[in-house]
Amino acid sequence: MAYINYDNKEIAFKIVYFGPGMSGKTTNLLHVHKALTGHTRSEMVVLDTEEERTLFFDFIPLELGMVEGFALRFNLYTVPGQIHYEATRQLILEGADGVVFVADSRPTEGERNLESFRLMINNLLYYREDPTDFPLVLQYNKRDCERPISTNSIQNELKTGPITCTEAVATRGLGVMETLRDVSRMTVRRFQL
């Protein structure tokens, strides 16, 4: 849920990058952090343990302007992708205003994408969020692989309604900022309603 700071005249939104391990969540955030200018972003915080890693930083998107005289700030998080970190992923997802689901486009990763997507949906439901009315962007990453999965494979398999999809090659920065732009706009639009 958006946090409104009346003293600083800021509205802070939480965006979580969710997906299976090694799908490109961290690579997305590293690219976004590098692409933003110094005065619009904070330092990146890396919570690293022996077996998992979570990244966090916030930024002020100048192109989105202000809402009712309040500046907008986005806090970006990644979750650990490995299935055995479900409790950590669920905790990080709590209070999210928007989610980017990063799917791995390699043909061998279809089942892992589906399993992780199902877990994300279950976590949203746990927090009483309606997945059909929640700011969600499905990013198909690693589109430069050989024979990538189709960009509607997750929707077809799970029989979800239409979801905003982007294609990306996060290692080269392709589609990364577009994905962030889409989820940011959806999040602000939902907040204004």
N, C-alpha and C positions, 0 to 999 in steps of 0.2 A: 504494500500500500504506500502511495506517495507520502513523503514526509514534507510538511510545510513548515519552514522556519520563518516566522514573522519578523524576527529581529533583523535577519540578513536579507529578507525579501527574496527567498529562494524556495523552489520546489524541487525536491530530490526524488528521482525515480530509480528503481532497482531493476536492472536488466541482467538476466542470468543466461549464460551460454551452457547448454545442456547437450549431452550426446555421449556415444560410446567412447571408450578409451582410444586415443590416437586418431580421432576423427578430425582434429584441427581446431579445437576450442582455444587452446593456448596460443596457437599460431595466429588465430584471428585477433585475440586481444593484444598480442605483441605488435601486430601490424597496426592496429588502431592506435595504440599508445605511441608508437613511433611516428605515425602520420599526423597526429595532433600537435599544434604549436605549444610551446612551453607554458604560456600564460593561461591556456584553457584546460590544462590537465594537471592532475596531481602525480606524485610519484607512484610507481607501481609497487604494490605490496604482494609478496609471494609467501604464502604460508606453506612451507615445505616440510613434510615429515619423511621418514624413510621410504614410505610406500605411496604417498599421495601428494598432490600439489594443487593448490587453489590460488588463483590470481585475483587481484582486486585493484582497481583504480577508479577515480571519478574524473569527469570532465564537464565542461560547459559548452554546449553546442551553439555556437554563435549564429548559425543559419536558422535555428528554430526560434530565435528571438525571445520574447517575453510573453507570459500569460498573466493577464490582469495585473500588470506591474511587477510580477515576480520573475526573476531569472530562473532558468531551468538548469538543473544539474543531473547528470546521469551517473550512477554507480554501476560499474560493470564487474561481473563476477564470472568465473568459470567453476565448474564442479568437477571433481575427479570422475573419470569415466568408468572405472572398473566397477563391476556389479557389486562386489563385496563392500563398497563404500556407500551403500544405499542410505544409511542414516545420515552421513555427511551431506550427500546430495539433497536429501529431503530438507535438512536444516538450512542449507544455503538457498534453497528455493522458497523458503518461507518469506512472505512479504514481497515477493517479486511482482513488479508491475508489467513485465514483459519477458519473453523468453525467445532466444534464438536456439533452435535445435540444429546442431551441426551433424549432418549425416555423412558417412564415409561412402563415396561413390564407387569404390572398388567392388566388383561383382561378388567377391567372397564375403562382403560385410553386410549383406542384406538382413540376415537374421539378427545380428548384433544391433543394427539400426532399429529394427522393429522392437526388439526386447527393451532397448533403452527408451524408445519413444513411448512404449506402453507404461514403463515405470514413471516417466515424466507426467503422462496423463493421470496416472493414479495419484501421484504426488499433488498435482493441481487440484484434483477432486478432494483429496485429504484436507487441503486448505480451503475448501469450499469455493474454488474457482471453476467457472464453467469454461471448459476448454474451447467450446464453440464461440465464445464471446471474449476470449482472452487474447491480448496482443502476442501473437506467435508467428515467427518467421522460420520457415524450414529451409535451411541452407544445405544444398547438396555440394559438398566440398570435394576436392580432389578430382575435378572434372577432366583433368589432363591424363587420367589413368587410361589404360587400355580397356575398351568396352565398358564404359561407366554404366551403372544402373540407370534406369529411366527416372526422370525427374518427378514422376507421379507414382513411383513404386510404393512409397509409404502410405500415401493416401488411398491407393487402390487396395493394398493389402489390409489396411485397418478399416477401410470404408469410412474414413473421416470425411467431413465436408471439405469445401475448398479451403486451402491454406495458402498464404502468400509464400512463394518459393523463390529462391535465388540460386544461382549457380556460382561457384567460387573455386579458385585455386589459391588458397590462403597463403601458401608459401611464396607466391608472387604478388600477393595483395589484390588479386582479381576478385571482384565481387564482395570484398570484405566491407568496404565503406558503404556500399549499396545496401547490404544486409543491415548494417547498423542504422542507416538512414530510415529504412522501412520500419524496423521495430520501434525506433524512437518516435516516428510520426504516429504510428498506431497507438503507442502508449500515451502520448500527449492527447491525441484525439479522444481516446477512451476517458481520460481524466477530465476533459472539458465537458463531456456529456454528463 
